[in-house]
Amino acid sequence: MIAYMLEAAEFGMDVIRILSDDTDIFVMLVNWVWKMQLYSSVQMELWNGVVVDINATCTELDPKYLQLIGIIIITKLANILEKNRAQWHT
């Protein structure tokens, strides 16, 4: 999903809307929009129809918080890899 968002931004899409209620997706969207400084308007639409403006969220957050989001993502990925590694060796 993130790869598609980045590709759409690269091709100059003005508005990119992701349909999801997943908070992990929200965190990843905020991280990548901030990290890549996307000019496209990135939105997350929840299943109840509420639309969250990811660009505005990045603008409102202090850079320290945005860096912490990156650390959270890395930690989650490390946990997933460790869990899968244990399954691969059984």
C-alpha positions in Angstrom: 0.0 0.0 0.0 2.8 2.4 0.9 4.7 1.5 -2.3 1.6 2.4 -4.4 1.2 5.7 -2.6 4.8 6.6 -3.2 4.5 5.5 -6.9 1.3 7.6 -7.3 3.1 10.6 -5.8 6.1 10.1 -8.1 3.7 10.1 -11.1 2.3 13.5 -9.9 -1.1 12.5 -8.6 -2.7 15.5 -6.8 -4.7 13.5 -4.3 -4.0 10.0 -3.0 -6.7 8.5 -0.8 -6.1 5.3 1.2 -9.1 3.4 2.5 -8.2 1.8 5.9 -9.0 1.9 9.6 -5.7 0.4 10.6 -3.6 2.5 12.9 -0.4 0.9 11.7 -1.2 2.2 8.2 -1.9 5.6 9.6 1.5 5.7 11.3 3.3 4.4 8.2 1.5 7.0 6.0 2.6 9.8 8.4 6.1 8.5 8.4 6.5 8.3 4.6 4.7 11.5 3.8 7.0 13.3 6.2 10.2 11.5 5.2 9.6 11.9 1.4 8.2 15.4 1.8 5.4 14.5 -0.7 3.6 17.3 -2.5 0.6 15.2 -3.2 -2.3 15.5 -0.9 -2.4 12.2 1.0 -5.6 11.2 2.8 -6.7 8.2 4.8 -10.4 7.4 4.6 -11.8 5.5 7.5 -14.6 2.9 6.9 -17.1 5.3 8.5 -16.3 7.9 5.9 -14.1 10.2 8.0 -11.2 11.5 6.0 -7.9 12.2 7.8 -5.5 14.6 6.1 -2.0 13.0 6.5 -0.1 16.1 5.2 -1.8 18.3 7.8 -1.0 15.7 10.5 2.7 15.9 9.5 2.6 19.7 9.5 1.1 19.8 13.0 3.6 17.3 14.5 6.9 18.4 16.0 9.9 16.8 14.1 10.8 14.9 17.3 7.5 13.1 17.2 7.9 12.3 13.5 11.4 10.7 14.3 9.8 8.6 17.0 7.2 7.3 14.5 10.1 6.0 12.4 11.6 4.3 15.5 8.2 2.7 16.2 7.9 1.3 12.7 11.4 -0.1 12.9 10.6 -1.8 16.2 7.4 -3.3 14.9 9.2 -4.7 11.8 11.9 -6.2 14.0 9.3 -7.9 16.1 7.5 -9.3 13.1 10.8 -10.6 11.6 11.7 -12.2 14.9 8.3 -13.9 15.2 8.6 -15.2 11.6 12.1 -16.4 12.1 10.9 -18.5 15.1 8.2 -20.0 12.8 10.7 -20.7 10.0 13.0 -22.7 12.3 10.2 -25.0 13.7 
